[in-house]
Amino acid sequence: MTDPATEEATGEAQYTPEWLALREDADADARARDLLAPLRERIAGRERVVVRDLGCGTGSMGRWLAPRLPGPQHWVMHDRDPVLLRIATGTMVRAAGDGAPVTVATSQGDATALTAADLAGASLVTASALLDLLTADEVGRLAAACTGAGCTALLTLSVAGRVELTPGDPMDSRIEAAFNAHQRRRVDGRRLLGPDAVAAAAEAFTAAGADVLVRPSPWRLGPERAGLAVEWLRGWVAAAVEQDPALAEPGAGYLDRRLAAAEAGALRVVVDHEDLLATHG
Ligand SMILES: C[S@@+](CC[C@H](N)C(=O)[O-])C[C@H]1O[C@@H](n2cnc3c(N)ncnc32)[C@H](O)[C@@H]1O
């Protein structure tokens, strides 16, 4: 999703460790657990599972998934941000669910440049909250790289473009539409996929000969997650206003109303995401 992230002069978003920590529990609860059985089946019997986590941030995917997979694992954390990579290695779990060792390494750079040759030897490619930040070409290359290397891919928590706020407000749908347009914006000549990411990935992996499963993985933010709801609301409305400056004034009033409700524990938000598992061969 478009997180509360700052953009550098290059247009590349920067994700803070604080924001990634704030969302980690909601992400963990949202992840589609019914993809775990087919994933375990794919990697069963390997002496050691090599996982490459693309756009790993502080490593929340590894902390969640490694204990849910059996046997020795080696995780290569990929991100372009060296600060996040340091946190990811320092906080990675060191044991699988059955106590087998988990080792970790890092790779700094553009994960979308990885080829099938780069992924050789990996059993699994994961990415969490990354796909919607990519372009159709980048997702196509990722699908070709994974299938070319014979890797399974678990690509989770991509925005689906639907948000449900309870109670409703007459401005909800206008903010949602502007936010979705912002997600699909052009950045430095790159047209981001935003809510179209999962459909594009499903098409690309299928065309490359993979079998694809897609499952919902919505965030459910009630009063117990008011802190995350507040920060998410700020980012959601800010992106909508950036996309449609005519929303600046009504958007400010809308945000005040929504923040007051969230802080009072009187707002529930469902932010739809989707998880995709692609298997090959
Ligand atoms: C929304 S954050 C998600 C982080 C982490 N996967 C999580 O779920 O907490 C997106 C991450 O992808 C990284 N990223 C975005 N585009 C990238 C690229 N092309 N190559 C490498 N890392 C990228 C960002 O630096 C950031 O850490």
The ligand as an SDF file (V2000), in Angstrom:
LIG
                    3D

 27 29  0  0  0  0  0  0  0  0999 V2000
    6.1830   -1.0850    2.0440 C   0  0  0  0  0  0  0  0  0  0  0  0
    7.8130   -1.5320    2.4140 S   0  0  0  0  0  0  0  0  0  0  0  0
    7.5870   -3.2260    2.9040 C   0  0  0  0  0  0  0  0  0  0  0  0
    8.7180   -3.7530    3.7250 C   0  0  0  0  0  0  0  0  0  0  0  0
    8.5770   -5.1910    4.2180 C   0  0  0  0  0  0  0  0  0  0  0  0
    8.5070   -6.1370    3.1270 N   0  0  0  0  0  0  0  0  0  0  0  0
    7.3680   -5.3310    5.1070 C   0  0  0  0  0  0  0  0  0  0  0  0
    6.4060   -5.9890    4.6890 O   0  0  0  0  0  0  0  0  0  0  0  0
    7.3970   -4.7990    6.2290 O   0  0  0  0  0  0  0  0  0  0  0  0
    8.5600   -1.7020    0.8230 C   0  0  0  0  0  0  0  0  0  0  0  0
   10.0240   -2.0470    0.8950 C   0  0  0  0  0  0  0  0  0  0  0  0
   10.5080   -2.3370   -0.4050 O   0  0  0  0  0  0  0  0  0  0  0  0
   11.7330   -1.6790   -0.6250 C   0  0  0  0  0  0  0  0  0  0  0  0
   11.8110   -1.4790   -2.0770 N   0  0  0  0  0  0  0  0  0  0  0  0
   10.9160   -0.8390   -2.8620 C   0  0  0  0  0  0  0  0  0  0  0  0
   11.2760   -0.9480   -4.1590 N   0  0  0  0  0  0  0  0  0  0  0  0
   12.4300   -1.6720   -4.1740 C   0  0  0  0  0  0  0  0  0  0  0  0
   13.2950   -2.1270   -5.2020 C   0  0  0  0  0  0  0  0  0  0  0  0
   13.0290   -1.8450   -6.4930 N   0  0  0  0  0  0  0  0  0  0  0  0
   14.3890   -2.8500   -4.8680 N   0  0  0  0  0  0  0  0  0  0  0  0
   14.6540   -3.1340   -3.5730 C   0  0  0  0  0  0  0  0  0  0  0  0
   13.8740   -2.7360   -2.5510 N   0  0  0  0  0  0  0  0  0  0  0  0
   12.7730   -2.0200   -2.8510 C   0  0  0  0  0  0  0  0  0  0  0  0
   11.6540   -0.4100    0.2020 C   0  0  0  0  0  0  0  0  0  0  0  0
   12.9300    0.1090    0.5290 O   0  0  0  0  0  0  0  0  0  0  0  0
   10.9050   -0.9270    1.4380 C   0  0  0  0  0  0  0  0  0  0  0  0
   11.7840   -1.4520    2.3900 O   0  0  0  0  0  0  0  0  0  0  0  0
  1  2  1  0
  2  3  1  0
  2 10  1  0
  3  4  1  0
  4  5  1  0
  5  6  1  0
  5  7  1  0
  7  8  2  0
  7  9  1  0
 10 11  1  0
 11 12  1  0
 11 26  1  0
 12 13  1  0
 13 14  1  0
 13 24  1  0
 14 15  1  0
 14 23  1  0
 15 16  2  0
 16 17  1  0
 17 18  1  0
 17 23  2  0
 18 19  1  0
 18 20  2  0
 20 21  1  0
 21 22  2  0
 22 23  1  0
 24 25  1  0
 24 26  1  0
 26 27  1  0
M  CHG  2   2   1   9  -1
M  END
$$$$
